[in-house]
Each structure stands twice: as structure tokens, then as C-alpha cells.
């Protein structure tokens, strides 16, 4: 028997999944409130005791973890033009498992540099200019980061022609700098793998130490990935398949957590009609967006800010004071619904998070008039033919009717130009195994895929 223990140190809960890789089976799962503010080992050991109480004492060949505890990987993306290099920088951050808390374009200011410090950003991604293109802006921005005494790692992934100048600036100001390939070497051409790799290495080498997660590595083999990147890997594997094990095809996954709402889409998302022209940056097959202002607990008050006064009043007419409920959830992040009212309010928050998050993630159509008649621009991914929508996160998993929340991802007649899924099937990651399977896929991708297909439940 070859057992692996897979751990997800989340912002709210530490989740454990024990797997028998020879039988392609989950032995058991458990969770406990994450104790990152005290000692992360406390929550881990409590979850381990619960697992052993369910399954008996287990021996593990390998114990590996991913983490989004203590706010996850907070990043600042700096680029030249917001629609191009800034967007490319954001995609690199999201693809590496980060959460983009700050976005700056053009020539940054002293005040913007101070925001990086105030927000306690973990990594700065500095981009700008195609290879051989604009150089003044990125050199100015690097100098501003140096003069501002930015101490966190800075990943430079801009104009290749400026790499020597940027390295000199890093050395001059003794910055913790990393030089990567340009994320946009040519106009509208993305090349984000080098930057993603650098961000992941920084996460492993630096961030887990700063967040106190390093303490637990005496008891495990290592924290090897940011949690969102583990989920991204699992989702892509589930979509594409591996060797002789087929995948599910195009999927959309929503993960509503206490601090963020993450949306993942797997598929080309290319135009489905001949009268549609793709506009803007090419979309990746595996796309992730994260909304740091949309969450069930830590970010509950951000949900209110995303609504209009009229929308809030409509909820009040139904007897739900969303403002008061959001404040209570923000102040009691470990709250669990204990009655029908609490569950209804949580469902409403979940539906709002899902609806707004998919609007920020999906593609849009834009009608244009030409001498040849009406044509359409497609900006972003077309998700209309997605086969499956998969839900995870406490509010979805614990609701007695989770389909109501997941249906908010689908086509809405009030938003006809959004390319949302039209006729998907619905599934649940009932046991929170996606991050675990992303970890397992590093060693046994086919086993991870088989386990996901067995454990994703149709609803």
C-alpha cells in the first residue's frame, strides 16, 4: 500500500486528503480551522487527528502541501498599456496562483510605490514594452521601485532590450530582482511561462517563510505550490485527460472561499461563428481569474461595494440586511450557518459572488457596422459550449441546493453580450479534492485524473 497525504493550508480551513495511489482511491479526508495567526501546525495536527480517528493510523510515503493561508500570494502588476502589457502581467500572476491586489500602468508615481508597501504585497511583476519597443517606461518604473526601497521580490518580464539596464538598477538599489522572458515579446503574443515559473519559485523559497508556513515543513515533505495553481493544474488535467484516460472536455470551475472567488475555464474559447472576429490578447486554454473583493467572510464587505443601492434595497424588502450580514461575517470569519436564515443569506452572497465573478472572467461580444453588414468582435473566451460547470468552496458544498448558485454562471438574458455557458451539466467537488489532485498530479497524473472522475458528483 502506497499512501500519499495531500494538504491544503487555506485561508479558512486546513484540508487533508489521504490517497492510496496503488488503488486509485481516497482513503479519507478531514479539515480544521487554519491557525496561521498562532502556529499553523496546530490546525494541521488537529486535522490529522481527525483523519486518523476516521481511518485509523496511517503511514505515508509522501506528505506534500499547497497553501493560500494568510491571504495567499498578493501581487502587484505593473505594465505599460492597461489593455495589453498590464493585462498580460495580470494573466501571469493569476496563472502562477497569485492574487492581483494592485495594478499600475504607464509611469508609476511615489504614491503608487507607497501603496505597494501599504498593501503588504508579496511579489511585484514589472512588465512593459514588446521586445525592441518602449524602454523609457520600464526603466523609470524600475528606478521608482528602487528609490522607494521596495524589499519584496521584483520579477522583470518586459522588453528584452532593457534587461541589462534593469539588472543594473536591481544591483544599484540592492533589490531582490529576477529577470524573465518578456510576457509580451510581440504585440498581442503572450509568453508567460517564464514569469509564472519565477513566481512559483519565489513562493516556495521566500513567501512560505514570511507567512510562517515554513514551521510545518519539519513535519511534512514540503509546501510545493500555491493552492490556486494546484487547482488550475487539476482542472486542466480533468479537462484534457491523460494518455488513455479521457477528460471531460471544456469546463468552468468556480471556487467561492472566505477571501476570494476564483473562476477557472478550460477550453480554447475561440469564436464559434464565421462573422465573429477575435479582438485583443489571445486567451490561454487554462485561464484563472481571482476576485479579491468577493468572498464569504474576509471579503464579505467587498460584495456590498460591488452592488448598487437599489440592489441592496431589494434585498432589504425581502428581509435580508446585506450590509449588516456582511459586517457580521467579516467580524466572525469562522461563522457556520446554524439555521435556515443563515443558510439563505450565505446562498445569496454565493450567488452574488458567482454572478459578478463570471462577468469579469467570460468573453464579451461587441457589434460593429461595416460596409459588408454587421460583424462582431469577441473580446475574451467564448464559454457558451462548456460541457460541465464544477462548484467547490464551503457555501456551494454545504448548501442543500447548490445548483442555484452554479446556475448564476450561465447565460443571462439581461446580459446578452456575455459569452456564458448555455447548457452545461453541473458537478460538485464535494470533498474538496481538486487542490489535492493538483498536488498528486505532479507525481501520478493518471491516478489523480481517475480519482477526480470518480469523485466529482453530478447534481
BELZIJO-V398335 format. One line per field, one symbol per residue. ss: DSSP state (H for helix, E for strand, C for the rest). phi: phi as a letter, one per 20 degrees, with the letter a starting at -180 (. if undefined). burial: I if it has 9 or more other C-alpha atoms within 8 Angstrom, else O. A space follows every 10 residues. Layout:
BEGIN
ss->???
phi->???
burial->???
END
This chain:
BEGIN
ss->CCEEEEEEEC CCEEEEEEEE CCCCEEEEEE EEECCCCCCH HHHHHHHHHH HHHHHCCCCC CEEEEEECCC CCCEEEEEEC CHHHHHHHHH HHHHHCCCEE EEEEECCCCH HHHHHHHHCC CCEEEECCCC CCCCCHHHHH HHHHHHHCCC CCEEEECCCH HHHHHHHHHH HHCCCCEEEC CCCCCECCEC CCHHHHHHHH HHHHHHHHHH CCHHHHHHCC CEEEEEHHHH HHHHHHHHHH EECCEECCCC EEEEEECCCC EEEEEECCCC CCCCCEEEEC CCCCCEEEEE ECCCCCCCCH HHHHHCCCHH HHHHHHHCCC CHHHHHHHHH HCCCCCCCCH HHHHHHHHHH HHHHHHHHHH HCCEEEEEEE CCEEEEEEEC CCCCCCCEEE EECHHHHHCC CCHHHHHHHE CCHHHCCECC ECCCEEEECC CCCHHHHHHH CCCCHHHHHH HHHHHCEEC
phi->.dddddccee fdceddcece fedlcefacb bbgfdffdbf ffffffffff ffffdnfcdd fbccbcbcfl nmeecddcbe dgfdffffff fffffenece eccccmefdf fffffffffl febdddcqnf gnegcgfffg fffffffelf efgcdecdgg fdgffffffg fgeleedcdc fffcfcgmde bdffffffff ffgfedffff emeggfffdc eqedbfgfff fffffffffe nbleefeenf cccccedfdb ddcccdqfmf gecfeddfcn ffefgddccc dfdcbecgdf fffffedegf fffffffend efffffffff ecfefcgdbf fgffffffff ffgffffffe efecdcfcec geofcceddn eedfegecdd dbogfffeff cffgffffee gcffcfeeee gdbeedccef dlefffffff ffdcfffgff ffffdfefc
burial->OOIIIIIIII IIIIIIIIII IOOIIIIIII IIIIIIOOII IIIIOIIIOI IIOOIOOOOI OIIIIIIIIO OIIIIIIIII IIOIIIIIII IIIIIIIIII IOIIIOIIOO OIIIOIIOOO IIIIIIIIII IIOIIOIIII IIIIIIOIOI OIIIIIIIII OIIOOIIOII OOIOIIIIII IIIIIOOIII IIOIIIIIII OIIIOOIIIO IIIOIIIOOI IOIIIIIIII IIIIIIIIII IIOOIOIIII IIIIIIIIII IIIIIIIOIO IOOOOIIIOO IOIOIIIIII IIIIIIIIII IIIIOOOOOO OIOOIIOOOI IIIOIIIOII OOIOOOOOOO OIIOIIIOII IIIIIOIIOO OIIIIIOOOO OOOOIIIIII IIIIIIIIII IIIOIIIOIO OIOOIIOIII IOOOOOOIII IIIIIIIIII OIIIIIIIII IOOIIIIIII IIOOIIIOO
END
